[in-house]
């Protein structure tokens, strides 16, 4: 009787272990953040919780799923946005500046079946996109000046790189969401100082051009104002010559008898001087 107890316990343990293995091979829990490719004898047979644009969290294909035990294997593919870092690249801009550029791209696997067939796993997708990102970046930035990277034009540059990279990513079942430049620096040392010197000279030349144009516009405005003033004076003289003579005489007196810097003015004139005729009532 005592010998049967250990035997039954061992039998129950073996049966429980087999059942656990069978359940583990039959049932799988697919999380919200993963896509599952069910592979049977090396061939993909179906996709569980595949990415769908605009889907709502909690209303996807995630959850408990059944598969053929021992024959079906699961290849997990991340459903979240992935990032691929580009190694620092040296780019020659149109203004002959050598730039050290760091960039990265963000992508998502949108076609897990194609990704599995072409690449096999996500790491190979990143490895395939990394050199294409560097090549697209060099080609696009090689068409631009360094100043364009500091202007709103930079957004158009990034969009062009994203479109170019997306054509390659689509072959791997991926979609490029965004491309960004982290840093775009000039090399240290003489090239950097030389670049700063060229930029300073260009800005000084631009300032001189703006200053000359401003002086030209000011001269034109003054000429127009003087012409208008002459017309007004002529019209006023035609309407009342005596008043015009009086007004001009008052201006001459103000200029001649004005107070100097010390607060004193000395002028000696004859009482019969014609310059003082307005003091004598214009006689």
C-alpha positions in Angstrom: 0.0 0.0 0.0 2.8 2.4 0.9 4.6 1.6 -2.4 1.6 2.6 -4.5 1.5 6.1 -3.0 4.9 7.2 -4.4 4.1 5.6 -7.8 0.7 7.5 -8.0 2.4 10.8 -7.0 5.0 10.4 -9.7 2.3 9.5 -12.2 0.3 12.5 -11.3 3.3 14.8 -11.5 4.2 13.4 -15.0 0.6 13.9 -16.2 0.5 17.4 -14.7 3.8 18.3 -16.4 2.5 17.0 -19.7 -0.7 18.9 -19.4 1.2 22.1 -18.6 3.4 21.7 -21.6 0.3 20.9 -23.8 -1.5 24.0 -22.5 1.6 26.2 -22.9 1.9 24.9 -26.5 -1.7 25.4 -27.3 -2.7 28.7 -25.6 -0.8 32.0 -26.0 -1.5 35.4 -24.6 -0.7 38.1 -27.2 -0.1 41.5 -25.5 -1.3 44.9 -27.0 2.2 45.9 -27.8 3.1 42.8 -29.9 2.2 41.3 -33.3 2.4 37.6 -33.6 3.3 35.6 -36.7 2.2 32.0 -36.4 4.8 29.8 -38.2 4.1 26.2 -38.9 7.0 24.1 -40.1 8.8 27.3 -41.2 5.9 28.7 -43.1 3.8 31.7 -41.8 0.1 30.6 -41.6 -1.6 33.6 -39.9 -1.1 36.9 -38.1 -2.4 37.8 -34.7 -3.0 41.3 -33.5 -1.7 42.9 -36.7 -1.3 46.7 -36.8 -4.2 48.7 -38.1 -4.1 52.4 -38.6 -6.4 54.3 -36.2 -7.2 51.3 -34.0 -8.3 51.9 -30.4 -6.3 50.5 -27.5 -8.2 47.6 -25.9 -10.1 46.9 -29.1 -7.4 45.1 -31.0 -6.7 41.4 -31.6 -4.6 41.1 -28.4 -5.6 38.4 -25.8 -5.8 34.7 -25.5 -5.3 32.7 -28.7 -5.1 29.0 -29.6 -2.5 27.4 -31.9 -1.5 23.9 -32.9 0.6 22.4 -30.1 4.2 21.5 -30.9 3.9 22.5 -34.6 3.1 26.2 -34.4 5.8 28.6 -33.4 5.3 32.3 -32.6 7.5 35.0 -33.9 7.0 38.2 -31.9 7.1 41.6 -33.7 6.9 44.8 -31.8 3.8 46.9 -32.6 5.2 50.1 -31.1 7.3 52.8 -32.8 10.9 51.8 -33.2 14.0 54.0 -33.6 17.1 53.6 -35.8 20.1 55.7 -35.0 22.5 56.8 -37.8 26.2 56.9 -37.2 27.7 60.3 -37.5 28.1 61.3 -41.1 30.2 64.0 -42.8 28.2 66.0 -45.3 29.4 68.7 -47.8 26.9 71.5 -48.2 26.5 73.7 -51.3 28.5 76.5 -49.6 31.4 74.1 -49.2 31.1 73.5 -45.5 31.8 70.0 -44.1 29.2 69.2 -41.5 29.2 66.5 -38.9 25.6 65.3 -38.8 23.8 63.0 -36.3 20.3 61.8 -37.2 17.7 59.2 -36.4 14.5 57.8 -37.9 11.4 56.4 -36.3 9.4 53.6 -37.9 6.7 51.0 -37.2 6.2 47.5 -38.6 2.8 47.8 -40.4 3.0 44.5 -42.4 4.4 41.8 -40.1 4.0 39.1 -42.7 6.2 40.9 -45.3 8.7 41.8 -42.6 9.0 38.1 -41.6 9.4 36.9 -45.1 11.9 39.5 -46.2 13.9 40.2 -43.0 13.0 37.5 -40.5 13.3 39.8 -37.5 13.3 43.5 -36.5 17.0 43.9 -36.1 17.5 43.2 -39.8 15.0 45.9 -40.6 17.0 48.4 -38.6 20.3 47.2 -40.2 18.8 47.7 -43.6 17.4 51.2 -42.9 20.5 52.6 -41.3 22.7 52.9 -44.4 19.8 54.1 -46.5 19.2 56.8 -43.9 22.8 58.0 -44.2 22.8 57.9 -48.0 19.5 59.9 -48.2 20.8 62.4 -45.7 24.0 63.0 -47.6 22.2 63.4 -50.9 19.6 65.8 -49.6 21.9 68.0 -47.4 24.4 68.1 -50.3 21.8 70.2 -52.2 21.4 72.7 -49.4 23.4 75.4 -47.7 24.3 75.3 -44.0 22.0 78.3 -43.3 19.0 76.3 -44.7 19.4 73.9 -41.8 18.7 76.7 -39.4 15.6 78.0 -41.2 12.1 76.6 -41.7 13.4 75.0 -44.9 14.8 72.3 -42.6 11.3 70.8 -42.3 11.1 70.2 -46.1 14.5 68.6 -46.0 13.5 66.1 -43.3 10.3 65.3 -45.2 12.2 64.6 -48.4 14.5 62.2 -46.5 11.5 60.5 -44.9 9.8 59.9 -48.3 13.0 58.5 -49.7 13.6 56.2 -46.8 10.0 55.1 -46.7 10.3 53.6 -50.2 12.9 51.2 -48.9 11.1 50.6 -45.6 8.0 49.5 -47.5 9.9 46.6 -48.9 10.4 45.3 -45.3 6.8 45.9 -44.3 7.7 49.1 -42.3 6.5 52.7 -42.4 8.8 55.6 -41.6 7.0 58.0 -39.4 9.6 60.7 -38.8 13.3 61.6 -39.5 15.1 64.1 -37.4 18.6 65.7 -37.2 19.9 65.7 -33.7 23.1 67.7 -34.4 24.7 69.4 -37.4 28.0 70.8 -36.4 31.0 72.2 -38.2 34.3 70.4 -37.5 36.4 71.9 -34.8 39.6 73.8 -35.5 40.6 75.8 -38.6 37.5 74.8 -40.8 35.2 76.1 -38.1 37.0 79.4 -37.7 37.1 79.8 -41.5 33.4 79.1 -41.8 32.7 81.7 -39.1 34.9 84.2 -41.0 33.0 83.6 -44.2 29.6 83.9 -42.4 30.8 87.2 -40.8 31.9 88.6 -44.1 28.7 87.7 -45.8 26.6 89.3 -43.0 28.8 92.5 -43.2 28.3 92.7 -46.9 24.6 92.3 -46.5 24.5 95.0 -43.8 26.3 97.4 -46.1 23.9 96.7 -49.0 20.9 97.3 -46.7 22.5 100.6 -45.4 23.2 101.8 -49.0 19.7 101.0 -50.0 18.3 102.9 -46.9 20.4 105.9 -47.8 19.1 105.9 -51.3 15.5 105.7 -50.2 16.1 108.5 -47.7 17.6 110.7 -50.4 14.6 110.1 -52.6 12.2 110.8 -49.8 14.0 114.1 -49.0 14.0 115.1 -52.7 10.2 114.5 -52.9 9.7 116.4 -49.7 11.7 119.4 -50.9 9.8 119.4 -54.2 6.5 119.3 -52.3 7.7 122.1 -50.0 8.7 124.2 -53.0 5.3 123.8 -54.6 3.6 124.8 -51.4 5.9 127.8 -51.0 5.2 128.8 -54.6 1.5 128.4 -54.2 1.5 130.4 -51.0 3.6 133.2 -52.6 1.1 133.3 -55.5 -1.9 133.7 -53.1 -0.3 136.4 -50.8 3.2 137.7 -51.8 3.4 140.1 -48.8 2.7 137.4 -46.3 5.2 135.1 -47.9 7.8 137.8 -47.8 7.0 138.4 -44.1 7.2 134.7 -43.3 10.6 134.3 -45.1 11.9 137.4 -43.3 10.9 135.9 -39.9 12.8 132.7 -40.8 15.9 134.8 -41.7 15.7 136.8 -38.5 15.4 133.5 -36.4 18.5 132.1 -38.1 20.5 135.4 -37.9 19.5 136.5 -34.4 19.3 133.0 -32.9 21.0 132.4 -29.5 24.4 130.8 -29.8 25.8 128.1 -27.6 26.8 130.6 -24.8 23.3 132.1 -24.8 24.4 135.5 -26.3 24.1 137.0 -29.8 25.7 140.2 -31.0 24.8 141.8 -34.3 25.5 145.4 -35.3 23.5 146.7 -38.3 22.6 150.1 -39.5 19.0 151.2 -38.8 18.6 151.9 -42.5 19.7 148.4 -43.5 17.2 146.8 -45.9 17.5 143.5 -44.0 15.5 145.1 -41.1 12.7 146.4 -43.3 10.1 144.1 -41.6 11.0 145.7 -38.2 10.0 149.0 -39.8 6.6 147.6 -41.1 8.0 146.6 -44.5 8.7 150.1 -45.6 
